[in-house]
């Protein structure tokens, strides 16, 4: 299983002071040395962390494949097509969200996604769609011509946090998941089954399968047991740990967990 390290939150730290440090480009070389397989970053419409210049410099300089997450915004897609990244992962985007909430509405944007996929194939850029574990959406993903799906693991990750961490006793408790423990456990187990079933269906359809969102050092075990998943994209937990251990050590620890 491959590891894509999402470096968005390095840019988030930089933007907090509106200066030029830390530079996310430097993380690319550290990630390669630490054993990462891919660099993932998200060029958002509001440019809240990564900027166009970051993406351009990273694609031009990286020895690792670059996976750029993007909305279906025409201006951003046009910009990325000129840079020819290894992969573009299409994601939903809501200006008010803290992080990506849920999967892409493939059916509702079918024609636009199909157009993007065709343009990407012309230049040799792979296309992945960030989706929920919905079988109808999986079929649509195949129909638009995507190469890969990235299954949204946010629901699973949130349930894991509410069951196995102290999150429920903090100001960040997830209100809709403040449920009896047995009910939470049932939802948690069902979320794993959903990921397993979606992974099998995607592989049967001929799609490669990645997973990401909310994955960390404590919740990987059930995900690693899903044989159809070939790639994980993980960011926040690695960057958070790097504050205490250094980025190279944080990535190395995640690589070892995945192995």
MOMO-V792532 format. One record per helix or strand of 2 or more residues. SS is the DSSP state (H for helix, E for strand). FROM is the first residue (numbers start at 0). TO is the last residue. Records with the same first field share a line. If there is no record, write none. Layout:
SS->FROM-TO, FROM-TO
This chain:
E->1-5, 37-41, 64-69, 86-89, 125-130, 147-151, 207-211, 228-233
H->7-16, 23-33, 51-60, 73-82, 106-122, 134-142, 153-163, 166-168, 174-176, 180-203, 220-223, 235-244, 246-257
